[in-house]
C-alpha cells in the first residue's frame, strides 16, 4: 500500500485551515527534569490537541476526508464508528458541510462523548463493543452511506499528519524526540510520516497503555497483531482501546516509527492530574499517555528535548474530579 507523502500532507494542511485549530507547541518549564528528577537536563513541549473545536485531534482527519468527497458522495451521507473522538469530529465536520452523519458507538463510550456527538446533529447508534467495527459496513451497504473509518484511510492519515507538520514547523532546533499516542494508528502514522519526511533527525516514539499494547507487539514482532476486545477495554484510556492497528497505519509504523513504549493505568491517571494542576490542560486519559511516557519512562526513551501530543480532552467531569483528588 502507498504511504502518505508530503504532497498529501500539505494538501490536507491547506484543506483544514480555518476549521482545525493550529495548536501551539507549548514550552513546559514546570516539567524540565533529568532522568532522576533533576532540573535542566530534559525539556518538554506539549502539543495541546485538546484545544480543537471538538476537543481532540480527530477533526483534522475527519474534515480532510469529508471535504474531499464528491457531490454525489456528499448526497449519500456518511457513517463512521468511534468510541467518541472520531465520532464527534465526523459529526462536526458533517454539520459544517451539510451532510447526514450516522455514528456507531460502543455502549461503553463516555456519556460526555455521546452527548457531544448528538449535539452536532449526528444520529448515534449504540452497540456492544464487539459490534462497533462491523455494523458500519452493514449500514453503508443498506443505506448507501460513505464509510469514514477512524484510521485506516489515507485521507484520515494525511489529516492527522498535519499535527506532525506543525510540530516540525514550530519546534526548537534541538528537538530530538516526539511522543505520540497509538490506537488504530492514524495519528502516529501521519505524524511520523510528516516528521520523518521534513525533520529526518527526529525520533518518533508511540505510547499506549500496557493493557492495550497491541501496537507495540505488532511493531516489535513485525506482524500486525490483534488483542481481544475484552483485554483492550480494561484500560481507562477509552480512546486507545482499538484491538489492532489498521493495515495502512501498520505500513507507516514499520516505515517511520522508531519504537512504541507503554505506560501503566496509574501513570496515565497521575498524568491527567499533573497536566491539569501544573500545565493547566484538561486531558482525557487517552490524551495523557504521551506525556506520561516522558514522566515515567525516561530510562526507555533516552533523548533530551521532547514534544508530546496531548491528543484530546474529552474527559467525563466525574472522572476528572476523581483524578484531581487521587492523582499524584
NUKOL-832413 format. One line per 5 residues: number of its first residue (from 1); their letters; for each residue x, y, z of N, C-alpha, C, O. Coordinates in pm, whole numbers. Example, Ala and Ser with C-alpha at 12.3 -4.5 7.8 and 13.67 -1.06 7.14 Angstrom:
BEGIN
1> as> 1319:-569:780:1230:-450:780:1320:-330:780:1424:-332:846; 1285:-225:708:1367:-106:714:1290:3:787:1341:114:804
This chain:
BEGIN
1> xxxxx> 83:-120:0:0:0:0:87:125:0:192:128:64; 43:227:-72:121:350:-83:115:429:48:8:446:106; 230:475:92:237:558:212:200:702:179:220:748:66; 146:771:277:112:912:260:241:993:249:334:974:327; 245:1085:152:365:1165:131:344:1311:166:235:1351:206
6> xxxxx> 449:1389:150:442:1532:183:337:1606:102:275:1699:153; 317:1567:-22:218:1635:-105:78:1620:-45:3:1717:-36; 45:1498:-4:-87:1475:57:-99:1545:192:-205:1597:227; 9:1544:268:8:1609:399:-12:1759:385:-91:1818:460; 57:1821:292:45:1965:276:-89:2004:214:-142:2111:242
11> xxxxx> -144:1917:129:-278:1942:76:-381:1937:188:-472:2019:193; -365:1842:279:-454:1833:394:-442:1957:481:-542:2008:531; -320:2005:500:-298:2124:582:-373:2244:523:-432:2323:598; -371:2258:392:-445:2367:327:-595:2346:340:-670:2441:361; -639:2222:328:-783:2192:328:-847:2219:464:-961:2266:471
16> xxxxx> -776:2189:571:-837:2202:704:-814:2341:767:-865:2369:875; -737:2425:699:-709:2558:753:-839:2634:778:-925:2641:691; -850:2691:896:-971:2764:932:-1078:2679:996:-1176:2731:1049; -1062:2547:992:-1156:2455:1057:-1089:2393:1180:-1138:2407:1292; -977:2325:1158:-897:2276:1270:-808:2390:1320:-757:2469:1240
21> xxxxx> -789:2396:1450:-703:2497:1510:-556:2457:1492:-521:2341:1512; -472:2553:1454:-329:2528:1456:-285:2544:1602:-259:2656:1647; -276:2434:1673:-246:2440:1816:-99:2477:1838:-14:2439:1757; -69:2549:1945:69:2589:1970:153:2473:2021:100:2371:2065; 282:2488:2013:374:2397:2079:418:2468:2207:495:2564:2204
26> xxxxx> 368:2418:2319:381:2489:2446:504:2446:2524:520:2327:2552; 592:2540:2560:704:2504:2649:651:2476:2789:556:2540:2834; 712:2380:2856:665:2339:2989:782:2344:3088:836:2240:3124; 819:2463:3132:932:2472:3226:907:2398:3357:1001:2356:3424; 780:2380:3392:748:2306:3514:780:2157:3500:787:2085:3600
31> xxxxx> 800:2111:3376:827:1970:3353:973:1940:3326:1009:1824:3310; 1059:2042:3320:1200:2020:3292:1263:1942:3407:1255:1982:3523; 1326:1832:3372:1385:1749:3475:1482:1650:3412:1470:1618:3294; 1575:1601:3490:1663:1495:3446:1600:1360:3472:1493:1353:3531; 1664:1253:3428:1609:1119:3446:1576:1085:3590:1487:1005:3617
36> xxxxx> 1649:1145:3685:1623:1118:3826:1549:1233:3894:1546:1242:4017; 1489:1320:3813:1412:1429:3870:1489:1558:3882:1432:1657:3929; 1616:1563:3842:1692:1687:3846:1643:1785:3742:1579:1744:3645; 1672:1913:3759:1622:2014:3666:1723:2042:3556:1843:2024:3574; 1672:2086:3442:1756:2138:3336:1811:2037:3238:1863:2078:3134
41> xxxxx> 1801:1907:3264:1861:1809:3176:1768:1767:3063:1815:1731:2955; 1640:1771:3084:1544:1732:2981:1439:1841:2971:1406:1907:3070; 1386:1859:2850:1283:1961:2830:1164:1901:2757:1177:1809:2676; 1047:1957:2788:922:1908:2729:843:2022:2668:830:2130:2726; 791:1995:2548:694:2082:2483:567:2000:2461:575:1881:2428
46> xxxxx> 453:2061:2481:326:1991:2462:251:2046:2341:248:2167:2318; 190:1955:2266:105:1991:2152:-39:1967:2197:-86:1853:2192; -113:2073:2241:-243:2055:2308:-360:2043:2210:-432:2139:2185; -378:1923:2156:-489:1898:2064:-624:1892:2135:-728:1886:2070; -621:1895:2268:-746:1908:2343:-812:2043:2319:-928:2062:2357
51> xxxxx> -742:2138:2258:-797:2271:2230:-871:2279:2097:-918:2386:2059; -881:2167:2025:-955:2166:1899:-1105:2188:1924:-1153:2166:2035; -1180:2232:1822:-1324:2259:1841:-1402:2141:1897:-1499:2160:1970; -1360:2018:1864:-1430:1900:1916:-1352:1835:2031:-1385:1724:2073; -1248:1903:2080:-1175:1855:2196:-1069:1750:2169:-1014:1693:2263
56> xxxxx> -1038:1723:2041:-937:1623:2009:-887:1643:1866:-950:1712:1785; -773:1582:1836:-708:1594:1705:-792:1541:1590:-766:1576:1475; -891:1459:1618:-965:1387:1514:-1031:1477:1410:-1059:1431:1299; -1057:1602:1443:-1121:1692:1347:-1034:1709:1224:-1086:1734:1115; -903:1697:1239:-811:1713:1126:-839:1609:1017:-861:1644:901
61> xxxxx> -838:1483:1055:-861:1378:957:-1003:1373:907:-1027:1352:788; -1100:1391:999:-1240:1383:960:-1276:1491:858:-1341:1462:758; -1233:1614:884:-1266:1721:789:-1193:1702:657:-1249:1727:551; -1069:1658:664:-994:1634:540:-1065:1532:453:-1073:1547:331; -1117:1426:517:-1187:1322:439:-1319:1372:384:-1348:1354:266
66> xxxxx> -1400:1434:468:-1533:1475:424:-1527:1587:321:-1607:1590:227; -1433:1678:337:-1421:1790:242:-1379:1742:104:-1402:1811:5; -1318:1625:96:-1272:1571:-32:-1377:1486:-102:-1354:1440:-214; -1493:1464:-40:-1599:1385:-103:-1654:1456:-226:-1658:1579:-231; -1694:1378:-324:-1759:1435:-442:-1902:1479:-405:-1953:1444:-299
71> xxxxx> -1964:1554:-494:-2102:1596:-470:-2195:1478:-454:-2282:1479:-367; -2177:1375:-537:-2263:1256:-529:-2242:1184:-397:-2338:1134:-337; -2117:1178:-350:-2090:1112:-223:-2149:1190:-106:-2201:1131:-12; -2141:1321:-113:-2198:1402:-5:-2349:1381:7:-2404:1381:117; -2413:1363:-106:-2559:1344:-106:-2598:1212:-38:-2709:1200:12
76> xxxxx> -2508:1116:-36:-2538:986:23:-2530:989:175:-2590:904:241; -2456:1085:233:-2434:1087:376:-2320:995:414:-2269:920:331; -2278:1001:542:-2163:923:587:-2197:843:711:-2288:876:787; -2121:735:730:-2131:654:851:-1990:634:904:-1896:620:826; -1975:632:1035:-1845:613:1098:-1862:538:1228:-1972:532:1284
81> xxxxx> -1752:479:1276:-1753:414:1407:-1647:477:1494:-1542:518:1444; -1674:484:1624:-1581:550:1714:-1623:532:1858:-1741:516:1889; -1523:534:1947:-1555:537:2091:-1587:678:2137:-1634:698:2249; -1563:778:2051:-1603:912:2089:-1539:1028:2016:-1612:1118:1973; -1408:1031:2000:-1345:1149:1943:-1359:1157:1792:-1384:1265:1738
86> xxxxx> -1344:1045:1722:-1372:1043:1578:-1520:1067:1554:-1558:1132:1457; -1603:1015:1644:-1748:1037:1633:-1781:1185:1634:-1855:1233:1548; -1728:1256:1731:-1755:1399:1741:-1700:1475:1621:-1763:1567:1570; -1581:1435:1577:-1518:1503:1464:-1597:1486:1336:-1619:1583:1263; -1641:1364:1308:-1720:1340:1186:-1853:1414:1195:-1899:1474:1097
91> xxxxx> -1915:1410:1312:-2043:1480:1329:-2027:1630:1307:-2109:1692:1240; -1922:1687:1362:-1897:1830:1349:-1864:1867:1205:-1918:1964:1152; -1777:1790:1141:-1741:1816:1002:-1863:1802:911:-1882:1881:819; -1945:1701:938:-2065:1682:857:-2161:1799:871:-2223:1841:774; -2173:1852:992:-2259:1968:1011:-2206:2088:933:-2283:2161:870
96> xxxxx> -2075:2110:938:-2017:2222:864:-2041:2210:714:-2060:2310:645; -2040:2087:664:-2052:2063:520:-2195:2030:477:-2221:2009:358; -2287:2025:572:-2427:1999:538:-2456:1854:502:-2540:1829:415; -2388:1759:565:-2406:1617:533:-2479:1544:644:-2472:1583:760; -2550:1438:607:-2608:1348:706:-2497:1260:762:-2414:1210:686
101> xxxxx> -2495:1240:894:-2394:1155:957:-2459:1058:1054:-2540:1097:1137; -2422:931:1042:-2465:826:1135:-2339:772:1201:-2245:732:1132; -2337:770:1334:-2217:728:1406:-2249:607:1493:-2341:610:1574; -2172:501:1475:-2184:380:1556:-2084:391:1671:-1964:406:1648; -2135:383:1794:-2050:398:1912:-2073:281:2008:-2186:235:2023
106> xxxxx> -1967:232:2073:-1987:127:2175:-2067:181:2292:-2055:298:2328; -2149:96:2350:-2235:142:2460:-2156:169:2588:-2213:209:2689; -2024:146:2583:-1938:181:2695:-1876:320:2679:-1799:363:2765; -1907:390:2572:-1848:522:2548:-1887:618:2659:-1998:612:2711; -1795:708:2697:-1829:809:2799:-1952:889:2756:-1964:929:2640
111> xxxxx> -2040:913:2851:-2164:985:2820:-2136:1122:2761:-2212:1170:2676; -2028:1187:2805:-1996:1321:2755:-1965:1317:2606:-1995:1413:2534; -1906:1208:2558:-1874:1197:2416:-1998:1165:2332:-2014:1216:2222; -2085:1082:2386:-2210:1051:2317:-2296:1177:2304:-2350:1206:2197; -2308:1251:2414:-2390:1372:2412:-2334:1475:2316:-2409:1541:2244
116> xxxxx> -2202:1490:2313:-2141:1587:2223:-2164:1549:2078:-2193:1635:1995; -2152:1421:2046:-2174:1374:1909:-2316:1405:1864:-2339:1452:1753; -2411:1379:1950:-2551:1409:1918:-2575:1559:1906:-2657:1603:1825; -2503:1638:1985:-2523:1783:1982:-2484:1843:1848:-2532:1951:1811; -2396:1775:1774:-2356:1823:1643:-2451:1777:1532:-2428:1804:1414
121> xxxxx> -2558:1708:1571:-2662:1672:1475:-2652:1533:1417:-2731:1499:1329; -2558:1451:1463:-2544:1317:1410:-2643:1221:1474:-2685:1241:1588; -2680:1117:1400:-2758:1007:1455:-2660:908:1518:-2570:859:1450; -2678:878:1646:-2587:788:1717:-2654:652:1736:-2768:645:1781; -2583:546:1701:-2629:409:1721:-2536:343:1822:-2418:323:1792
126> xxxxx> -2587:310:1940:-2506:247:2044:-2513:95:2032:-2622:38:2019; -2397:30:2035:-2390:-115:2018:-2290:-173:2118:-2210:-99:2174; -2293:-305:2142:-2187:-367:2223:-2052:-344:2156:-2045:-334:2034; -1943:-335:2235:-1812:-303:2179:-1770:-391:2062:-1707:-343:1968; -1803:-520:2068:-1760:-610:1961:-1831:-586:1829:-1789:-640:1726
131> xxxxx> -1938:-506:1828:-2011:-476:1704:-1974:-341:1644:-2021:-305:1537; -1889:-266:1715:-1858:-129:1670:-1798:-125:1530:-1832:-38:1451; -1710:-220:1500:-1637:-214:1374:-1703:-293:1262:-1653:-292:1149; -1813:-362:1291:-1879:-441:1186:-2008:-377:1136:-2041:-388:1018; -2081:-310:1224:-2210:-251:1184:-2196:-142:1078:-2282:-136:990
136> xxxxx> -2094:-55:1080:-2086:48:978:-2088:-5:835:-2151:55:748; -2020:-117:811:-2021:-174:676:-2162:-217:636:-2203:-199:521; -2235:-273:732:-2373:-314:703:-2461:-193:672:-2541:-197:579; -2444:-85:751:-2524:35:728:-2488:101:595:-2575:154:525; -2361:98:561:-2317:155:434:-2379:80:317:-2422:141:220
141> xxxxx> -2382:-53:326:-2440:-134:218:-2592:-116:211:-2650:-112:103; -2654:-108:328:-2800:-99:333:-2853:37:287:-2954:44:218; -2783:145:326:-2835:279:302:-2753:361:202:-2792:472:165; -2639:308:158:-2558:380:62:-2467:485:121:-2410:566:47; -2451:486:253:-2364:584:316:-2219:564:273:-2179:453:238
146> xxxxx> -2141:670:275:-1996:661:257:-1935:630:393:-1961:700:491; -1856:526:400:-1794:485:525:-1669:568:549:-1581:574:463; -1661:632:665:-1545:714:702:-1476:645:820:-1512:670:935; -1378:560:792:-1312:486:901:-1231:579:990:-1193:687:947; -1204:538:1113:-1135:626:1207:-985:638:1185:-924:734:1232
151> xxxxx> -923:543:1113:-777:548:1100:-722:480:975:-618:521:925; -788:379:923:-732:301:813:-773:361:679:-846:299:601; -725:482:652:-767:556:534:-661:662:505:-621:733:597; -614:676:380:-508:773:352:-548:918:376:-464:999:413; -677:951:354:-722:1088:379:-719:1119:528:-680:1228:569
156> xxxxx> -760:1021:610:-757:1038:755:-614:1052:803:-583:1141:883; -526:965:755:-386:970:797:-323:1104:759:-250:1163:838; -351:1152:638:-294:1280:595:-345:1394:682:-268:1484:718; -473:1392:715:-527:1497:801:-464:1496:939:-425:1600:990; -454:1377:999:-391:1369:1131:-244:1408:1123:-188:1461:1219
161> xxxxx> -181:1381:1010:-40:1413:994:-8:1560:996:109:1598:1010; -110:1645:984:-84:1789:996:-34:1825:1136:29:1929:1154; -62:1740:1235:-2:1758:1368:150:1756:1356:218:1840:1413; 203:1658:1281:346:1647:1263:406:1761:1184:515:1809:1215; 333:1807:1081:382:1921:1004:399:2043:1095:499:2113:1088
166> xxxxx> 299:2067:1180:304:2182:1269:416:2170:1372:484:2268:1403; 435:2050:1426:545:2030:1520:678:2060:1451:763:2129:1507; 695:2009:1331:819:2032:1258:843:2179:1229:957:2225:1231; 736:2252:1202:750:2395:1170:774:2480:1295:841:2582:1288; 721:2437:1409:725:2519:1530:832:2476:1631:862:2551:1723
171> xxxxx> 889:2359:1614:977:2303:1716:1111:2375:1723:1158:2430:1623; 1172:2376:1841:1309:2428:1851:1405:2337:1774:1378:2219:1756; 1515:2393:1731:1611:2318:1650:1663:2194:1722:1697:2095:1658; 1669:2199:1855:1728:2088:1930:1629:1975:1960:1666:1878:2024; 1504:1987:1914:1405:1879:1936:1461:1747:1884:1506:1740:1769
176> xxxxx> 1457:1642:1968:1508:1513:1921:1408:1399:1930:1429:1295:1868; 1298:1417:2005:1204:1306:2024:1061:1358:2029:1032:1455:2099; 971:1292:1955:828:1325:1960:752:1203:2007:768:1093:1953; 668:1222:2109:587:1116:2169:443:1130:2122:384:1237:2131; 386:1020:2071:253:1023:2009:172:903:2059:223:791:2057
181> xxxxx> 47:924:2103:-34:809:2144:-71:721:2025:-80:768:1911; -92:592:2053:-125:496:1948:-253:421:1982:-268:371:2094; -343:414:1887:-461:329:1897:-475:254:1765:-408:153:1744; -561:303:1676:-570:242:1544:-454:281:1454:-429:216:1353; -384:389:1491:-261:425:1421:-268:541:1326:-167:573:1263
186> xxxxx> -384:606:1311:-393:717:1217:-308:836:1256:-238:893:1172; -312:875:1384:-237:991:1429:-87:968:1420:-14:1051:1365; -40:855:1472:105:833:1470:155:810:1327:267:847:1294; 73:749:1242:114:728:1103:139:860:1032:245:880:973; 41:948:1038:55:1076:970:161:1163:1033:240:1226:963
191> xxxxx> 164:1165:1166:262:1248:1237:405:1200:1211:494:1281:1187; 426:1069:1215:559:1014:1189:602:1039:1046:717:1074:1021; 510:1023:951:544:1050:811:585:1195:794:686:1224:729; 507:1286:850:537:1428:836:673:1462:895:750:1536:835; 702:1408:1013:828:1441:1079:948:1377:1010:1050:1442:991
196> xxxxx> 936:1251:972:1049:1184:909:1079:1242:771:1194:1241:727; 976:1292:703:997:1349:570:1043:1493:573:1103:1542:477; 1016:1563:684:1054:1704:693:1162:1732:797:1234:1831:786; 1174:1646:898:1276:1662:1004:1338:1525:1029:1316:1466:1135; 1414:1473:937:1458:1333:943:1540:1294:1064:1553:1174:1091
201> xxxxx> 1597:1388:1138:1676:1351:1255:1595:1327:1381:1649:1282:1481; 1465:1357:1377:1380:1346:1495:1328:1203:1511:1282:1143:1414; 1336:1150:1633:1278:1018:1661:1129:1032:1688:1085:1130:1748; 1051:934:1645:908:930:1674:880:802:1753:905:692:1705; 829:819:1874:802:705:1962:654:704:1998:601:804:2048
206> xxxxx> 589:593:1974:449:577:2010:435:540:2157:527:486:2218; 317:571:2212:288:538:2352:148:481:2360:55:536:2300; 131:371:2431:-2:314:2452:-10:251:2590:93:228:2653; -130:223:2637:-145:162:2769:-91:19:2771:-100:-52:2670; -36:-23:2883:6:-163:2897:-109:-259:2871:-89:-369:2820
211> xxxxx> -231:-217:2905:-347:-305:2891:-402:-308:2748:-498:-381:2721; -343:-232:2658:-387:-234:2517:-265:-216:2429:-260:-126:2345; -165:-303:2448:-35:-285:2383:-21:-366:2255:87:-419:2226; -126:-375:2178:-121:-449:2053:-27:-386:1951:39:-457:1875; -19:-252:1948:67:-185:1852:214:-210:1883:294:-232:1792
216> xxxxx> 251:-206:2010:389:-236:2047:426:-377:2005:533:-400:1948; 339:-472:2033:365:-610:1994:377:-622:1843:463:-693:1792; 289:-552:1771:291:-558:1624:422:-503:1568:484:-565:1482; 463:-386:1617:584:-324:1565:708:-407:1598:795:-424:1513; 715:-457:1718:837:-528:1762:847:-668:1701:958:-719:1682
221> xxxxx> 735:-730:1670:739:-864:1609:736:-858:1457:769:-956:1390; 697:-743:1402:686:-732:1257:560:-793:1201:547:-807:1080; 466:-831:1288:339:-889:1246:224:-811:1308:223:-785:1428; 127:-773:1227:11:-698:1276:-71:-790:1366:-126:-891:1321; -80:-753:1494:-139:-838:1597:-269:-777:1647:-281:-655:1659
226> xxxxx> -365:-862:1677:-492:-816:1732:-509:-869:1874:-480:-985:1903; -556:-781:1963:-586:-820:2101:-737:-834:2117:-812:-763:2050; -783:-923:2205:-926:-936:2229:-985:-806:2285:-921:-736:2363; -1107:-776:2244:-1175:-656:2293:-1183:-658:2446:-1168:-554:2510; -1206:-775:2503:-1215:-785:2649:-1087:-741:2717:-1090:-695:2831
231> xxxxx> -975:-756:2649:-847:-713:2706:-828:-562:2691:-797:-494:2789; -845:-511:2570:-817:-368:2547:-915:-278:2622:-881:-165:2654; -1035:-327:2649:-1135:-243:2718:-1111:-235:2868:-1193:-177:2940; -1001:-292:2917:-967:-279:3058:-906:-143:3089:-911:-97:3203; -847:-76:2989:-778:49:3016:-875:165:3033:-980:170:2970
236> xxxxx> -837:259:3119:-917:380:3139:-908:470:3017:-992:559:3000; -808:450:2933:-790:532:2812:-883:484:2703:-842:408:2615; -1008:527:2708:-1111:471:2621:-1085:497:2473:-1134:422:2388; -1009:601:2441:-979:629:2301:-871:540:2244:-843:547:2124; -808:456:2327:-697:372:2282:-729:224:2296:-639:142:2314
241> xxxxx> -856:189:2288:-897:51:2310:-909:-30:2181:-950:-146:2186; -874:27:2069:-882:-44:1942:-797:-171:1949:-681:-165:1991; -851:-287:1910:-778:-413:1929:-658:-432:1838:-575:-519:1866; -646:-354:1730:-529:-368:1642:-512:-240:1561:-607:-167:1537; -388:-215:1519:-365:-103:1429:-418:-141:1291:-426:-259:1256
246> xxxxx> -454:-41:1213:-505:-66:1079:-395:-115:986:-276:-106:1017; -435:-167:872:-338:-220:776:-247:-110:721:-125:-125:720; -306:0:675:-226:109:622:-143:177:733:-25:206:710; -200:202:851:-116:253:960:1:162:994:110:211:1025; -19:31:989:91:-60:1021:207:-42:924:324:-51:964
251> xxxxx> 176:-18:797:281:8:699:359:134:737:481:138:724; 288:236:782:354:360:824:437:338:951:548:391:962; 386:261:1046:461:232:1167:595:166:1133:699:204:1186; 590:67:1045:712:-3:1009:811:87:936:932:71:949; 759:183:859:846:270:781:904:384:863:1018:424:841
256> xxxxx> 826:438:958:863:567:1017:875:571:1170:937:663:1223; 819:475:1241:816:484:1388:936:410:1448:964:296:1412; 1007:477:1539:1129:421:1597:1100:315:1702:1172:215:1711; 996:334:1782:962:236:1886:826:273:1944:774:382:1918; 770:182:2021:647:207:2097:671:161:2240:717:49:2262
261> xxxxx> 640:247:2336:653:213:2477:514:213:2540:418:264:2481; 503:156:2658:374:150:2727:381:219:2862:488:235:2920; 264:258:2911:251:318:3043:140:246:3119:49:189:3059; 148:250:3251:50:181:3334:-74:267:3355:-76:386:3325; -177:204:3408:-300:276:3439:-275:384:3544:-328:495:3533
266> xxxxx> -195:352:3646:-165:451:3750:-90:570:3692:-115:684:3730; 2:544:3599:79:652:3538:-9:741:3450:9:863:3446; -104:681:3381:-198:759:3299:-282:849:3389:-297:968:3363; -336:791:3495:-421:869:3586:-343:982:3652:-392:1094:3662; -224:952:3697:-142:1055:3761:-111:1170:3665:-107:1286:3705
271> xxxxx> -89:1137:3537:-53:1240:3441:-172:1327:3405:-154:1446:3378; -292:1273:3404:-411:1356:3386:-415:1465:3493:-438:1582:3464; -392:1425:3617:-394:1521:3727:-278:1620:3717:-297:1739:3742; -161:1572:3680:-44:1659:3669:-64:1764:3559:-31:1881:3580; -117:1724:3445:-140:1819:3336:-241:1926:3377:-227:2043:3340
276> xxxxx> -342:1886:3453:-443:1983:3498:-384:2080:3600:-408:2201:3592; -308:2028:3694:-256:2112:3802:-141:2201:3756:-141:2322:3782; -43:2142:3687:78:2215:3653:74:2277:3514:129:2385:3492; 9:2208:3420:4:2258:3283:-121:2334:3249:-130:2394:3141; -219:2334:3340:-349:2399:3316:-415:2344:3190:-481:2418:3117
281> xxxxx> -397:2214:3166:-456:2148:3049:-547:2036:3095:-508:1952:3176; -669:2034:3042:-762:1925:3069:-739:1818:2963:-767:1839:2845; -687:1704:3006:-660:1593:2915:-741:1471:2958:-750:1441:3077; -800:1402:2862:-862:1274:2892:-748:1171:2909:-635:1199:2869; -777:1055:2965:-670:956:2983:-596:923:2854:-473:911:2854
286> xxxxx> -668:909:2743:-602:881:2615:-507:993:2576:-402:968:2518; -545:1115:2608:-462:1230:2575:-342:1246:2663:-252:1324:2632; -339:1175:2775:-230:1189:2872:-121:1085:2856:-18:1094:2923; -139:985:2768:-41:875:2764:95:920:2712:198:873:2761; 99:1012:2613:229:1054:2559:310:1130:2663:426:1096:2685
291> xxxxx> 253:1232:2729:331:1294:2836:360:1199:2952:461:1215:3020; 273:1100:2975:301:1003:3081:432:930:3055:505:898:3148; 461:903:2928:587:836:2896:706:925:2930:809:876:2978; 693:1056:2905:801:1149:2939:830:1146:3089:946:1146:3131; 725:1142:3170:741:1148:3315:781:1014:3377:845:1011:3482
296> xxxxx> 743:903:3312:760:773:3377:847:673:3301:874:565:3354; 892:704:3180:968:607:3101:1100:665:3050:1145:630:2941; 1161:753:3129:1282:820:3083:1394:722:3051:1471:744:2958; 1405:613:3128:1512:517:3104:1497:449:2969:1597:414:2905; 1374:428:2924:1350:365:2794:1365:463:2678:1401:424:2568
301> xxxxx> 1336:590:2704:1325:685:2595:1459:744:2552:1480:768:2433; 1549:768:2646:1666:847:2611:1620:986:2572:1515:1032:2615; 1698:1055:2490:1656:1185:2442:1671:1295:2544:1695:1271:2662; 1657:1419:2494:1675:1535:2583:1565:1639:2565:1515:1693:2664; 1526:1667:2441:1424:1768:2415:1306:1699:2346:1318:1647:2236
306> xxxxx> 1191:1701:2414:1075:1623:2372:957:1712:2334:940:1821:2388; 877:1663:2240:742:1714:2219:647:1597:2241:673:1486:2194; 538:1620:2312:439:1515:2337:302:1566:2296:263:1678:2329; 229:1483:2224:96:1520:2176:-8:1488:2283:-24:1373:2323; -77:1591:2331:-193:1573:2419:-313:1561:2323:-367:1662:2278
311> xxxxx> -352:1439:2294:-440:1415:2179:-585:1455:2200:-657:1477:2103; -631:1465:2325:-770:1502:2347:-799:1536:2491:-723:1502:2581; -912:1604:2511:-951:1647:2645:-1095:1618:2680:-1151:1681:2769; -1156:1522:2610:-1298:1492:2633:-1314:1391:2746:-1345:1274:2724; -1292:1438:2866:-1297:1353:2984:-1428:1376:3059:-1478:1488:3068
316> xxxxx> -1482:1268:3111:-1602:1279:3194:-1570:1365:3316:-1470:1341:3383; -1653:1465:3346:-1623:1554:3458:-1606:1481:3591:-1523:1520:3673; -1684:1375:3612:-1672:1299:3736:-1536:1231:3747:-1476:1228:3854; -1487:1177:3635:-1357:1112:3635:-1246:1214:3659:-1152:1188:3734; -1257:1330:3596:-1157:1435:3617:-1152:1476:3764:-1044:1490:3821
321> xxxxx> -1267:1494:3825:-1272:1531:3966:-1207:1423:4053:-1132:1453:4146; -1236:1297:4021:-1176:1186:4096:-1024:1186:4084:-954:1168:4184; -973:1207:3961:-829:1202:3940:-758:1321:4002:-643:1309:4045; -824:1436:4007:-764:1552:4071:-750:1530:4222:-661:1586:4285; -839:1450:4278:-831:1422:4421:-731:1312:4450:-656:1319:4547
326> xxx> -729:1208:4364:-648:1091:4393:-515:1088:4320:-423:1017:4361; -501:1167:4209:-379:1163:4129:-260:1222:4204:-275:1298:4299; -143:1183:4158:-21:1232:4225:-1:1379:4198:96:1438:4246
